[in-house]
Each structure stands twice: as structure tokens, then as C-alpha cells.
Amino acid sequence: MRLLGRVHDRLTDASAWLGALAVAAITYCYCHEIVARYFLNAPTTWANETSTYLSLLTVMLMFPYVTRERGHVAISFLFESLGSRNARILLVVCLIFSVAVCLVSVWFTAVEVQRQYVRDVRMLDNALTPKWWLTSWFVYGFASSAIHFLRRVVGAWRGLETADTQEGF
């Protein structure tokens, strides 16, 4: 299991780096569009949609990393007001709920990706781009985050992770 955890962490790190590269590509697209439009009087037809697609990609690639690093918004006053045992129980319940939400999201997005693939749904602004190419990243983001939450459930259940050692749940 530890080997699988390390592999999952490496995949999460790689996807975070890809997300960072996507942010750099978005920056390039906007700078290129500004120069082309205002200095060369030759606006592009691709920069805006490419930036939009890369924004979606960035969110889904970074989602597992943020989940692993507990970078999400946390309201910790409830954990702080409970005793350590009750806080740990609440932590496990919150983490199980988070796993469930991510897995339901995986289910819905996977069904939608499959529908888009079968029906050959294309993007409205670019008939060449199949929509499932973009929406499939939702499946990855939610599934990987569900695994990170599940790993935290196991850690909290074993007492290796407690509510008072983190930024909320």
C-alpha cells in the first residue's frame, strides 16, 4: 500500500507541474494576444479559447495537489471546540463525506464523458475539438482527490492524523 501511495503522490506531483505549465501557457496566450491585437493590429482567433481550455485543465490538474496538501478552505472552530476523540470522529466523518462527494462527481462526469464520446460532441467555438478531451480531466481530478481523501480517512482512523494537527479537515 505504501508503494501505491508513493506512486499516487508522484502522479499528483506530476499533474501539479503540468498545471503550473498550463498557467504559464495561459500567460503566454494572453501576452501574445495583447501584442498581436494592439501592437500588430492582427488579433488571434485561438488565444481566448486556448486560455479557457487551459484554465479548466489547470483546475483539474491542481485539484489533487491542493487536496493532498490540505490547501482547501477549512473552518476549524468546531474541531477545536471538541475533545481530541470527538474531533477525530468528526474528522473521519468529514473525510468519508468528502470521498463520497468526489466519487459521485467521478460517476457523473464519467457518464457525461462517455456520452460525449459516443455522440461525438464537439466544442461550440471549435468544431475540431471533441468535448470529451476536456471533460475527461474532471474524472481524473475528482478520482485522484477521492483517493487522497480516502488515504486521510485511513490515517485518521488509525490515529496517525488528528484534527488538531491540520488546517481544519
C-alpha positions, 0 to 999 in steps of 0.5 A: 500500500505504501508503494501505491501511495508513493506512486499516487503522490508522484502522479499528483506531483506530476499533474501539479507541474503540468498545471503550473505549465498550463498557467504559464501557457495561459500567460503566454496566450494572453501576452501574445494576444495583447501584442498581436491585437494592439501592437500588430493590429492582427488579433488571434482567433485561438488565444481566448479559447486556448486560455479557457481550455487551459484554465479548466485543465489547470483546475483539474490538474491542481485539484489533487495537489491542493487536496493532498496538501490540505490547501482547501478552505477549512473552518476549524472552530468546531474541531477545536471546540471538541475533545481530541476523540470527538474531533477525530470522529468528526474528522473521519466523518468529514473525510468519508463525506468528502470521498463520497462527494468526489466519487459521485462527481467521478460517476457523473462526469464519467457518464457525461464523458462517455456520452460525449464520446459516443455522440461525438460532441464537439466544442461550440467555438471549435468544431475540431475539438471533441468535448470529451478531451476536456471533460475527461480531466474532471474524472481524473481530478475528482478520482485522484482527490477521492483517493487522497481523501480516502488515504486521510480517512485511513490515517485518521482512523488509525490515529496517525492524523488528528484534527488538531494537527491540520488546517481544519479537515 
